[in-house]
Amino acid sequence: MFESVRAAFNLPDLRRRILFTVGMLIIYRLVANIPIPGVNLEAWLQFTSQRSGNQVIDFLDLLSGGAVRNFSVMAMGVYPYITASIIMQLLTPIIPQLEELQAEGESGRNKINRITYYLTIPMAMLQAVGQIRLVGFSLAGTGGLEAIMPHFGFTLPTLLPTLVTLLAMLGGTMFAIWLGELITEDGIGQGVSLIIFGGIIAGILPNVARMTTLDDITSRVFTIVAFVIITILTVLVIVVIQEGQRRIPVQYGRRVRGRKVYQGQSSFVPLKVNTAGMIPIIFAQSIVTFPPLVANFFVTGSGSFIDNLALSISTFSAQQDPRTAPWSFGLYWLFYFLMVVGFTFFYTDVMVQQQNLPQTLQRQGGFIPGIRPGKRTADYITSVVRRITLAGALFLGIVAIMPGIMQLAGVILRINGIEQSALVVSGSGLIIVVGVVIDTMRQLESQLLMRHYEGFIK
């Protein structure tokens, strides 16, 4: 890797691309420190510094790449665009017009991308309102949203300040997407992924520094050692799972073109073990976070059955203590694990169906040895994908519940704060970081190889 980077800096064009990418990431991090208009930043920073383990804030902070902690204009990051892209992926097999556009090739994909950008704008507005409301729900008992954003609301006196706040958040999101597109065109790597990557990396040092503030020296040492071990093992397993694939052999028959006869060739179709990436973790965390937030509406303190039920659901979160509420603690992390596994299978099936491999093979004159073309091939590919997805689903589930595992280990070993070792970089954050690094290095190596061949030809 270091040799590739050194060789890249020796080439003027690649050096310009790398420096351009770094410059765009620096601009993104600078803009991520500009607060939203209308926010009481002093009260917000005081709240986040006292409650670093708030589940809602931590989840939103992960999605924004650390911008929620500053309540900046980049508080939504590029995730409205990611949400719009996922919606378009799910709608493409359902809507015939979108399916036809996808089959048109490059021009069709450009039209789908344009529709995705248009869809991002209303998604960003809705997510901005929802994110501010979620922050308000998480501030229960500390003055509510009025303490942080006193002029937010859709009544006549506060309507204009509210629109300014929402437009500022929308502008931050579109600016982040624009920076990502610039990186993709003129830099190295996939721009949107690098924007998320930059936000996650920026939060590592503050989280590591938080571990050094533990009161007990034994807890401090064990937490740091556990962080190093967990990070190394998790990165190793992520690389193995992300790069793991099942290669299905494909045979192509003889083809006659004019007077020439082309002999059949053997190839393979690579099926990845983890096709879904970190998307199932995001889906599952959204579902797990939503019921406690809704239950807060029904907590009145009356002592009725509905009030007690709503209070129980509202406390159903990752902050439960296994010593005082072992059943709730176990049910939460079990439910979270099952949701991640279920969403992995669901999203993988959608992605594989969109690729339409059986039809593509049949159109190109290819077939899987021993399997008839058509429905038999589709059933075979589906069965193989679901078998290998089991390993990827279990892997994602274990990565997702790692904070719960470390919290339980801390209770058993009587080491306070050791769960922070799994919170410095979350499992989904590590998956993003490792995936982006691998993809960027591959692009860098391909650029080096291309220029090497150009030099060889000259």
KAVENLIN-V449621 format. One line per field, one symbol per residue. phi: phi as a letter, one per 30 degrees, with the letter a starting at -180 (. if undefined). psi: psi as a letter, one per 40 degrees, with the letter a starting at -180 (. if undefined). burial: b if it has 16 or more other ideal C-beta (glycine too) atoms within 10 Angstrom, else e. Layout:
phi=???
psi=???
burial=???
This chain:
phi=.dddddddddceddddddddddddddddddddcddddjcdddddddddddbdcddddddddddcijddechcdcdchcdedddddddddddedccdddddddddjdddddddddddddddddddddddddddddddddcejbjidddcbdcclcdddcddeddddddddddddddddddddddddccbjdddddddedddddcdddddddddcdddddddddddddddddddddddddddddddaccddbccddbcbiccccddccbacdcddcddiceeddedddddddeddddddcdcididddddddddddcdbdddcddcbddddddddddddddddddddddddddddddhdedddddcicadeibddjdddddddddddddddeddddddddddceeddddddddddhcdiddddccdbddddddddddddddddddddddddddddddddd
psi=ddddddddeehddddddddddddddddddddeehihhehgddddddddddgeehdddddddddefeeddefiefdeaeddddddddddddddedhdddddddeeaddddddddddddddddddddddddddddddddeehefeaddddgefhifiddedddddddddddddddddddddddddddeahihddddddddddddeddddddddeeidhddddddddddddddddddddddddddeiihhhihhhiihhhbeihhiiihaihhhidgdebedddddddddddddddddddeheeeeiddddddddddegieeiheddgddddddddddddddddddddddddddddddfdddddddefiihhehiibddddddddddddddddddddddddddedddddddddddefhheeeddeedhiddddddddddddddddddddddddddddddd.
burial=eeeeeeebeebeebeebbebbeebbeebbebbeebbebbbeebbeebbeeeeebbbbbbbbbbbbbbbbbbbbbbbbbbbbbbbbbebbeebeeeeebeebbeeeeeeeeebeeebeebbeebbbebbbebbebbbbbbeeeeebeebbebbeeeeebeebbeebbebbbebbbbbbebbebbbeebbbbbbbbbbbbbbbbbeeebeeebeebeeeebbebbbebbeebbeebbeebeebbeeeeebebebeeeeeeeeeeeeeeeebebbbbbbbbbbbbbbbeebbeebbebeeebeeeeeeeeeebbebbebbbebebeeeeebbeebbeebbebbbbbbbebbbbbbeeeebbeebeeeebbbeeeeeeeebbebbeebbeebbeebbebbbbbbbbbbebbbbbbeeebbbbbbbbbbbbbbbbbbbbbbbebbeeebeebbeeeeeeeeee
